[in-house]
Amino acid sequence: MADEGKATDEAEIRRLIDEWVRAFRAKDIKGVMSVFATDVVSYDIVPPLRYVGAAAYRKPWEEAFASYQTPVGYEVRDPSITIGEDVAFSHSLNRVSGTLTDGVRTELWLRWTIGLRKIDGEWLVTHEHASVPVDLMTGRAALDLEP
């Protein structure tokens, strides 16, 4: 019975990630935000150091989507999911690609970890951490790395 529950939970979390990716590619702000708990804490690749709450975290998404032409590419590479009774986490290497509104083509890989809680029977992201490696000698992000 417990294994069936874990398999169901894993399928739900994979569906949540897949739906989030589809929303990201479509620049669908409502879909992107739908996976986050209202009290989410995010350490994203853009300033400030952290966002607290879904309302605060919505603005950088709106700004990011406004800076890209459609379509935007997004890939989640080999997500690893670990599940407990009402908490779970996933980590993966993710690729973002697209063309900015000024015509500049971008592509980068980032490290992505999400912490989830089962709230009223639904898995929601309560913590997110996205980061890129940094060259400590130059202080610059290393955006040209690939898995």
N, C-alpha and C positions, 0 to 999 in steps of 0.2 A: 504494500500500500504506500509506504513512504517513497519507494522508488518511482511509483507512478506519479505521485505528487511532485517530486523533483523534476521529472520529465515534463510534466505539464507546466511547471514554473519556468523551466529553461525555455520551453517553446514560447511561452508568453514574453519572456525577456528578449528572445531573438526577434519575435514579431515587433516588439516595441522599438528595438534598434533598427530593424528594417523600415518601419513606418517613419521613424525619425530621419533616416537617410533619404527616403522618398520626399519627405517634406523639405529637407535641406536642399536637395537638387531642384525642387520646384520653387524655392525661395518662399515657402509657405510658412509665414511666421506663426500662425495659429497652430499648425501641425507640429512645428519645432517645439513650441512652448508646451504643447499638450503632454509631453513626457515628464516634465519637471514638476516636483511638488512645490506648493506655494512657498515653502521655507527653504528651498534649494540654496546650497552654498556652492559657488563655482569659482575655481581658479582657472581662468581662461588664458589664451595666448595674447589677449589684448588687455591694456590697462583698464582699471586699477588692479591691485593685487588680488582682490576678491570681489565677488558680487554676492550679496545676501538677499534672497527672496526673488521669486519669479518676476515680480514687477520691475525690479532693478535690472535683472538680467535680460529683459526683453529689448531694451534700448540698443545694446551693442549688436544684437541680432538684426534689428531693423537697419542699423548703420552698415553692417557687413553686407546684407542683401542689397542695399541701395548702391553699394560700391561695385557690384558685379553685374555684368551682362548675363542674360539667360542663354544657354543653360550653365549651371554650375555643376562640376563633377565632385562626387564624394564617394570614397571607398572605405569600408571597414575591413581591414585585413586580419583574418584569423582571430575573431574575438574569443577570449577565454572567459567563461562564466562560472562563478562559484556561488552556490546557493545554500542558504540556511533556511530556517523556518519562515522568517519574515524579513530577512535582510539578504542582500546579494551584492556581488560586485562583478564588473567585467573590465577587462583591459584589452587594448588592441593598438595596432599602428594604423593610422587613418591618413588617407591622401585627399587633399583638397586641390582642385584645379579649376581654372576658368579664366575668363577675360574680364579685366576691370573696365569700368565705364570709360576710362581714358585710352582703352585699346591695348594696355599692357597685359600679356599673358602671364599667369602665375601658376605655380604648382609647388606644393610642399607636403611633406609627411610630418605628422605630429603624433605624439603619444597621448592616448586617451584612456582615462580610467573613470568609470562611473560607479557610484554606490547607490543602491536601490533599497527601498523599503516597500513592503506590502502594506498599503494603507487602504482600509475598507475593501480588501480583496483585490486591489489593483496595484501592480508594480509601478512605482514612480521613481524617478531619479531625484535623490536628495542631496547628492554630492557629485560634482563633476570636476575633473582635473584634466586640462589639456595643456601640453607643453611642447616646446621644441628644444633640442639640445643647443647649448651655447659654447662658443669657443672662449675659454677663460682668458686666453692671452689677448684677444681683441675686444672681448665683451659683446661680440655680435652673435646673433642667432645663426645657427648652422642649418640653413634652409635647403641645402642642396643634397642632403643625405637621403639615401633610399634603403629600404630593407633588403 
